[in-house]
Amino acid sequence: MLTLHDSMKLQFKQGQELIFIDRPTGFLNQKSSQGQQGLVEVYSEASGKKLLPVIHTNEIDPRMTGAIVFAENESRKLALAQMFKSGQIKQKFWFLTDRRSQEIKYSLAKPHEILLSRIKRSPFYELWEAETSIASALDLRKYLSELGFPILGDTENGGSQFFHLCLHSLELTIPGEPAFFAPPPRIFERLGVLRDRVLSQWLMSVDTRQRLFHFLSHREQTLRLSHSEDLELRWEALGPVLWGAWYKDQDPSALDLERFEFLAHMIGKEFRVRKMLNRGKDPLSRVDWTSDNCPALWVAQEGQMKFHFESERGLSHGLFLDQRNNRDYIYHHAKNLRVLNLFAYTCGFSLAAALGGAKEVVSVDVSREFLDWGKQNFSLNELAPENYEFFKQDSILFLKGTARRKRQFDIIVCDPPSFARNKEGLFSLEKNLEELLRLCWEVLSDDGLLIFSCNLEKWTQEELEKRIQKMKAFKIVKGPPAVLDYEKAHESRLLKSVFLKKL
Ligand SMILES: C[S@@+](CC[C@H](N)C(=O)[O-])C[C@H]1O[C@@H](n2cnc3c(N)ncnc32)[C@H](O)[C@@H]1O
């Protein structure tokens, strides 16, 4: 069976007892002393292997991009480390600098062998290639600085202030392996963009997802393209549409619109930017900015699942992308089971369950409109909505009725909003968490699984787990990892998610 998000798997290249990865910026290499995950742990989980870093973690700055290697066992690690030390492994680096050079080539033999060639220059910046057998990027940075070429953003070594450390490992050649090539960040190829900090940052965010998932080769798919990088504008790829959620009070300026156009053009999509704040104030005020050919209704995919997207039905477009791994889990575990999806919205979890062969799928939401949207999603995936149940009801009332009738489910998905007002009154997660979980417990089969998620900002994952443990009704079991397009492995998560079994 294909994974639902088969096309959005983490990318790496297998070698002999090693893997190559194309490191995105901003990730630690290895677990920190505070327990924050690093790339070694993330790729170990993705590849099912116990990977080991070859170069000491301190030597690779988390801000760098490009080719690195992890060994699959201790002896391969030692052999590779030895090859690095003895200069048998050749590397090509690209770096940016704002220093002007007279020459276009430098060939240096001592103390390190290094060939420097200027690739191009703009009025403010130069792009250089360094071919070397220096193993440590830290040594290279120091060395370049001594030569009068401090790297842009390398303030520790005399470089100018910049939001990014502009050093990229372009190619890594290990004896006995084909050379591993990691494409340069786009800001290295478009030197004209570098003066525009906002646009450069967006391009780096997109670059990160491309290194992780190669998403540009999957044009029909969905992925968050920037998240914690820019809190005022979050980008998502939704098939043909580049969707931006704009969290500023003021409207986008003419310069902003040019930037939207540029970014959309770079990744071959139409853009739609939606203003998220102050919407209620003036009903006639503008809330959407789009490129000329952007559709208002369109279809995009999560793996093989198709979803209708719409710009005019509510604040959101129809799918919360951060639940991708949880939906995938349901798809793989729902066969012949009875599945209940509370706060179903456009029924993404229900669809995953139905496509995964669930015996019963029940979707509950207070909004008729969202449930109708969910039914359209079923039809889009060639599932007849009549074969499944959709209840327009308050989730707590539904659970009470279901418990009275002694109906049970094997998987329950409960992903409530933090607050909601409906005709039954005010739902507040803080106030209603325990009642909600107790009712879920009642309708959950003995060996059933409850997948509970929330986005309440003031709770951390640990806080949520503590509250649940205090109830002494459930035990927490391991669920799938968080999606990496939202939260970097070492950051705290906005989406809190727990997989629960009855105690
Ligand atoms: C956070 S979204 C749920 C997202 C959904 N689980 C998904 O993955 O797409 C909130 C949804 O809960 C619904 N809702 C809000 N209060 C509700 C209530 N008391 N009972 C049932 N649904 C409710 C809203 O209509 C909305 O569709």
PDBQT file of the ligand as one rigid body, heavy atoms in Angstrom, charges set to zero:
ROOT
HETATM    1  C1  LIG A 601     -10.109  23.148  14.544  1.00  0.00    +0.000 C 
HETATM    2  S1  LIG A 601     -11.329  22.816  13.337  1.00  0.00    +0.000 S 
HETATM    3  C2  LIG A 601     -11.202  21.109  13.273  1.00  0.00    +0.000 C 
HETATM    4  C3  LIG A 601     -10.249  20.698  12.206  1.00  0.00    +0.000 C 
HETATM    5  C4  LIG A 601     -10.451  19.295  11.709  1.00  0.00    +0.000 C 
HETATM    6  N1  LIG A 601     -10.330  18.322  12.764  1.00  0.00    +0.000 N 
HETATM    7  C5  LIG A 601      -9.510  18.973  10.585  1.00  0.00    +0.000 C 
HETATM    8  O1  LIG A 601      -8.538  18.239  10.773  1.00  0.00    +0.000 OA
HETATM    9  O2  LIG A 601      -9.682  19.508   9.472  1.00  0.00    +0.000 OA
HETATM   10  C6  LIG A 601     -12.791  23.195  14.153  1.00  0.00    +0.000 C 
HETATM   11  C7  LIG A 601     -14.108  22.608  13.581  1.00  0.00    +0.000 C 
HETATM   12  O3  LIG A 601     -14.932  22.376  14.716  1.00  0.00    +0.000 OA
HETATM   13  C8  LIG A 601     -16.267  22.740  14.423  1.00  0.00    +0.000 C 
HETATM   14  N2  LIG A 601     -16.895  22.985  15.718  1.00  0.00    +0.000 N 
HETATM   15  C9  LIG A 601     -16.742  24.029  16.556  1.00  0.00    +0.000 A 
HETATM   16  N3  LIG A 601     -17.416  23.829  17.701  1.00  0.00    +0.000 NA
HETATM   17  C10 LIG A 601     -17.990  22.601  17.603  1.00  0.00    +0.000 A 
HETATM   18  C11 LIG A 601     -18.779  21.814  18.482  1.00  0.00    +0.000 A 
HETATM   19  N4  LIG A 601     -19.113  22.252  19.685  1.00  0.00    +0.000 N 
HETATM   20  N5  LIG A 601     -19.154  20.598  18.061  1.00  0.00    +0.000 NA
HETATM   21  C12 LIG A 601     -18.827  20.143  16.826  1.00  0.00    +0.000 A 
HETATM   22  N6  LIG A 601     -18.092  20.853  15.960  1.00  0.00    +0.000 NA
HETATM   23  C13 LIG A 601     -17.668  22.075  16.342  1.00  0.00    +0.000 A 
HETATM   24  C14 LIG A 601     -16.153  23.921  13.484  1.00  0.00    +0.000 C 
HETATM   25  O4  LIG A 601     -17.312  24.040  12.705  1.00  0.00    +0.000 OA
HETATM   26  C15 LIG A 601     -14.911  23.523  12.668  1.00  0.00    +0.000 C 
HETATM   27  O5  LIG A 601     -15.287  22.812  11.529  1.00  0.00    +0.000 OA
ENDROOT
TORSDOF 0
